[in-house]
Amino acid sequence: MTLEERLIVRRTESRRKASAERITALDNLTKFLRENVIPKIIQPGASLPGFALSNANGKVVKSDDLIAKGPLGVQFFRGHW
């Protein structure tokens, strides 16, 4: 079974078990994301706007300062471990 097929099965099972209120809320959220968030996502190959983020030690690092030194690669970590 392909990933897409497994996702369809999972979505169908989830909707069958969920209340009408929950389904409506999730449908509204999906619509909002498709209309308001997804169009604003930066696509692969596009330039990022300048930004400043805290590094692992809590020090604020600016992308412009890093780019001045050469090419910049950015990696995001999801939470603390």
N, C-alpha and C positions, 0 to 999 in steps of 0.2 A: 504494500500500500504506500502511495506517495505521501509526502508531507502534507500536500494540499488536501488529499483525501482524508488523512487522519484529522486535520484541522476541521474539516467539514463535519466529520462524525462527532468530534469533541464539541463543536458549537451546537450541533443538533441536540446532543444529549444534555448539554448545559441549559439550553432554552426550554427543553421539555421539563426539567426539574425546577426551573426558576418560577417565581411568582410573576404575574402580569405586571405588577408595579416595578419589579426589578428589571424585567425585559424592557419596559418602556424607558426606564432610567438609562440602561445601557445603550439602547438604540439612540436616545437623545445625545448621550455622550459621544457615541461614534459619529453621529452627524456633525456635532460641534467640532470634533477633531478633524474630520475630513474637510470641513468648510473653513475653519479658522486657524488650524495649527499646521496640518500637513503642507499646505501651500507655502508656508514660511520656512520650512525645513531646508537647510543648506544642502544642496545636492553634491554628490561626489565630483571632485574636480573644481568646484566653485571656490572662490576666495572667502576666507572668514573675515568678519569685521574684527577690529582690534578688541582685545579683552584683557582683563586682569583677573587672576585667580590665585588662591592660596596654594602653595605647594604642600608636600607631605609634612613639612616642618612649620607650617602656618605663615610662612613669608609670602607676601604678595609679589607675584611675578607678572610682568606685563609682556604681552605677545610682541609688541613693537620693539621692546628691548632685546628680545630673543631673536627676532627676525633680522635685526641689525647685525647680528653675529653670523648669520647664515640661514640655510633652510630650517624650517621648524616642523617637527612632528608632534602631534598632541595625542595623549592617551588619557582616557577618563577611567577612573576607578569607581566602582559602585559601592559606596559605603565603607565602613570600617570593619576590619577583620581582626 
